[in-house]
């Protein structure tokens, strides 16, 4: 029991100091001894009650002084030890040391807010870094603060709930999502044999828009000339001019004159189409409901023989991505993507394989070549750089004079030239 300066009992863990201040001592659930002060006895008691409440409700934290830099080391060595691959660790270190640490590293973990994290991501975006880098920063911080919350170093996760939107639209986006070769292999290995496997394969092999793909019928396939004839598109919308009272399916002509086209069928696409024709026959026979009038012959449908809309397509993709990510570290997880990603992937790989842009324009159904080039000019730039790198590596192995020899000769020549100048000046 503590006492005041006059010897009056104040209660457990409370006492008055010689300077007149009232003091309370408290040991929290982590074994840390806390001290509170008040000008009056009531102030000290109120502070003690607050500490007790936070402790009982587990709102207090184990160490409020730890910085983000210090926590990163703990998080990496404790929570990620033996969990991640060396390559993943390199990615973590690059993202944290290059982008996160300079902005937030010296701040106390418990004081970092969502506003500051959003500011960091916006700054990275302003510097011209793309969605992939921004998203890796977000994912890394979500995981770090998530583990810190579990370990009672923060009360809440300020990185949780931050949404990033890829800056792209249907056919004019800046920051388009393209599947890497590794992602493409992972995705199609996982979806092989599933209901929408053929749909995904035809999408990535043709570059067809979702509406064009889902409007295909068997009559649109010309097996003699090995082409798909794009003559219509499937739209799911509420068209009041047509008397719609809710969203419904409509078959429309292609969006532009250029969209009415013939798309070559490659071997993998042909196999997927033939598998889908057989699958469609089974679905039609097994479906308990009659197909929607006017849409009976659609090649790609749901398992209930109904047309496919954007949400169904997106959910089918998401199911595969979710399955892939079950056994992957957060920073290695595949990002969910839209159906248009298959189109971008087709176009990107075509350009990388030296398809002429004019040919690609016709296959994609773009109204102008400018539209194609505007979309994929960054792809061409990146491809040129990678090809020049191969050229550089080839030169490294074939050139006979090494860099050190060149530098030695250059320095000797410049030194000689300098001596001549000095000699003439002296004359």
N, C-alpha and C positions, 0 to 999 in steps of 0.2 A: 504494500500500500504506500502511495506517495503522499507527501505533505507539502503544504505551502510554507512560506517563510515564517508564519506565525505558529506552525506546528499542526495546523488543521489537516485532517485526513482528506485527500482529494479523490481517492479511488485507485483502483489497480492501474499501474503503468502510467500514472500521471503525477507530476510534481512541478514545483515552481523553482526557477533558477534564481541565482543571486541578483541578476539584473531585472528581476520582476516578471520576465517572460514565463509563460506556462509551457510545459513540454510533455509530450506523450511518446512512448516507445512501443513499437509493435514489430513482431516477427512474422513475416508473410509465409505463404505456402511453399516458397522456394528456400526458406531458411535465411532469407536476407533480413537484417535488422533495419527498420525504418524509424525515423524520428520526425515528429511534427511539432510545430511551434504555434503559439497564439498569444496575442496581447492580453486576452482574457481567458479565463478558464473555459468559458463556453466555446470560444474559437478553437481551442485545443481539443475539446471533446468532439466538436463537429468534424474536425480533420481526422480524428481517430475513427469515428463512425464511418466516414467515407472510405478510409483505408480498409476497414473491416469488411464493408459491403463489397468493395472491389475484389478483395481476397476471396470472400465466400462465393461470389458470382464468377470467379475466375476471369475478372476483367483486367487484373494487373499483369505486368510483364516481368520476365525474369531479369532483364538488364536493359534499361532505357538508354544506355550510353553507347551501345554497339553501333558501328557505322555500317553502311551498305558494303563497303569494301571488305570489312572484317567478316561480315556475315557471308559474303560470297565465298571466302576461303573455307569457312566452316561448312557451308552448304555443299560445296564441291567435294571436299575431302570426307565428309560424313554421309550425306544423303546420296551422293552420286558415286561414291567409291564402289568399284566392281560392278556398277550398274550400266555405265555407258562405255562405249568404245572409245579408243584413243582419238579417232577421227572426230567423234562427237565432242570430246573434251576440247579439241582444238577450235571447233566452231564456237563453243561456249566462251572460251577465253578470248577469241577474236571479237565477238559481239560485245562482251562485257568490257574489256579493256579499251576498245576503240570507241564505243558509243555511250555506254552506260556510266562507267566509272568517272570519266571527265566531268559529267554533268551532275551526278548524284552520289558518287562514291564516298565523299567525305561527310555526307549528311547522316544523321542518326536514323537508324532503320525505322524507329517508331514515329519519326516526324515527317517522313516522306508521304506526300498526298497523291491522290489520283490526278489532280490538276497538274502537278509537277511531272508526272509520268507522261501525261498527254502532251505537255509542253516539250518534253524530250523527243517524243515520236514526231511531233509536228516539225521540230527543228531538223530532224533527220530527213523528213520529207522535203523541207525547203532546200536542203542541201543537194537535192536531186536523187537521193537514194530511194529505190523502189519499194513496192509493197512487201516483197520477200524479206528485206532487211528490217523494215518496220515491224513485221509480224514476228520475226525471230526475237526482236527486243521485247515485244509484248509477252511472248510465250515464256521467255527466260525469266522475266520479272514475275509473272504469274506463279511460276513454279517456286522461285526463291521465296517470295512472300507467303506462298501457301505453306511451305515447310516451316517458315519462321512463325506462322500463326499456330501451327501444330505444336511447335516447341516453346510457345509462350513468349516469343520475342516481340510480337506485334499483336494488337487486338483484332485487326481486320486486314484483309488483303487489298491494298489500294490499286493493284494492277488488274484485279478481277472485275469483269464487266466492261472493260474498254473494248469497243468495237472498231475494227478497221474495215474499210470498204475499198475494194480494189477499184481503181479509177478506170473503169471500162464500161462501154455500152455494147450494144449488139454488134455493130460493125464499124465503130469509130473510136475505140478506147485507146488510151495511152499506155496503160500498164497491164497489157494482156497477159493472161495466164496460159502458159504452154507446159504441157507435161514433159518432164525430162525423160531421157531414155530409161533411167532407173524407175521413175514413177510409172511410166507406161507399162513396163514389164511387170512391176508389182501389181498394178491395177488389173491387167488382163490375166495374169496368173491366178489372181484371187477370184475374178468373176467368171473364169472358164467353167462352162456347164450350167451357169445360173440362167434364170429366165430371160434376162435382158442382155446376155452376152453378145448375141448376134446384133442387136441394136447398137451397142457400143462399138463393135467392130466395124460395122458399116459406116458409122459416124466418123470414126478416126481414119478410115480408108478413103472417104469421099469428100469430106469437108462440107457435107450438106448441112444446111440450117435445120434446127430442130423441127420446125413446122414442115419443111420439105421432106424430111426423113419420115416423119409420122404420117404424112399424107400418101406415101408410096403404096401402090398396089402392084400385084404381080404383072399387070399389063404394062407397067412403066419400065420393065426390065427387057431390054433387047439382047437376048442371048446370042443372036447371030453376029451382031456388031460389038458385043460386050460393052454396052453403055447403059446407064440409067437415064431415062428421059424425065427431066424435072418439068412438070406441067401444072403443078398446083401446090398449095401449102395449107396446112391445117391450123386453124385459129380457134382458140378457146376464149371467148369474150362475150360480153353482153352488148349486143348491137340493137339499140332501141329503134333504129330506123327500120329494122327487119321485124320489129315486134317482140324482141326478146324481153322476158321479164326477169331473167337471171342469166348467168354465164352459161353458154352452151357451145357446142362444136360447130364450126363452119368450114367448108372447103372453098378456098379462094384461088384465083390465078396467082402466079408468083408476084412478088412485090414490085419488080421492075421488068422491063423487056429483056434485060441482060440475064435476069434470073431464070428465064425459060431457056434451058440449055441441056446439053448431053454431057454426062460425067462418065469417064472411062471406068470400067470395072477391073480391078486387079485380082490376082488369084485369091488372096485372103478374103477379099470382099465377096467374091463369087461363092466361096465355100459358106460364108456366113449367110448369104442370101438364100442359098439352097437349103441350108439347115432351118432358116426361118420359115421358108415356104412349107416345110414338113411340120414345123412346130405350129404354124398357123392352122393347119388342117386339124391337128390334135385339139388345139384350143377351141376351134369352132365346133368340133364334135362333142367335146366335154362340157362346154358352157351351158349351164342350166337356163340361161336367159337368151332370148333372141337378140341378135346384134342390132344396134341402133340403125334405123332405116337411113340408107344413103352412105353408111360407113361399114357395110358388111365386108367389103373386099380389102380393107386396110391391111397391109402386110404386118405392120408392127402394132400390137395392141397390148392391153393388160391381160392378165390370166383369165379375166372374165369376158374377153373379146370386146372390150370397150376401147375407144380411142385414148391415146396418151396425151396428157397435157404437161405443161412445164413443171408443175409441182411433182407429178408422178415421176417424171424423168429425173428431177433433182433428188428425190427421195431414193430412187434406185441407185444413183451414183453414190449418195451419202452412205447407203448401207454397205457398199463395197469398201469405201474409204474407212468407215468405222471398223470394219473387220480387220483391215490392214493395220490400223493404229492400235489394236488391242495389245500388241506385243512390242510396241515401239516407244522409245523415250519421247517426251513432249516435243523437244526441238527437232526430232527426226520424224514426227508425225506428218503424214501427207495432208495437205490442205484440201478441204472440200472445195469442189469446183462446179461450175455450171456446165450445161450441155454444150455451150459455145466453145468451151475449152478444147473439145475434140476438133472443132473446125480450125481453131488457131493452131493446134498441134499439127494437123494435116498440112496447113499452109506453111508453117515454119519448117517442117521436115522436107517439104517439096523444094523450098528455096535452098535449103542446105544441100540438097542433092542436085542443085544447079538447074532446076526447072526454070524456064524463061518466065519472067513476071507476066508477060502478055498471056501466056498459056494458063498460068495460075489464075489470072483475072477471069478468064472465060470459064474455068472449072468452078471457081467460087461464085460466079454470077454477079461480080461487082460491075456497077454501071460504068466506071471509068478505071483506067490504069492508075490514075492518081490515088484513088481510094485504096487500091492494093498496096501501092508503094508507101502511102502514108501510114498504113497499118503496120507494115512489116519492115520498114526501113531500118529500125533498130536491130531486127533479126539479121538483116543483110550485113550491117556494120559489125555485129558480133561475130558473124560467120567469117567475114573478111579478116578480122583480127586473128581468129583461131587458125585460119588457113595460112596467114603470114607467119604465125608462130611455128607452124610445121615447116615452112620455107626456111625460117631462121635456124631451126634445129637441124635441117638438112645441110645448110651451109656450115654449121658448126662441125659437122663430121667430114666435110669435103674440102674445106679451105685448108691450105697447107701452112700458112703463116699464122701463128697464134697471136693473141691480143698483146701479150707481153712483148713480143718481138716488135710489133708495130709501134707500141708506146716507146720502146727503147730507141728505135730509129727516129721517131718524131722528136723526142727530147734532145737527141744528139744533133739533129738538123737545126732545131730552134736555137740550141746553145751555140752552134757554129755561126748561125745568122747573126746572133746577138754580138758575138765577138767581132764580126766584120764591121757592124755598125759602130761599135766602140772604137775600132781602129781608124775608120774614116773620120770619126768625130775628133779624134786625137790629132789627125793631120791638119 
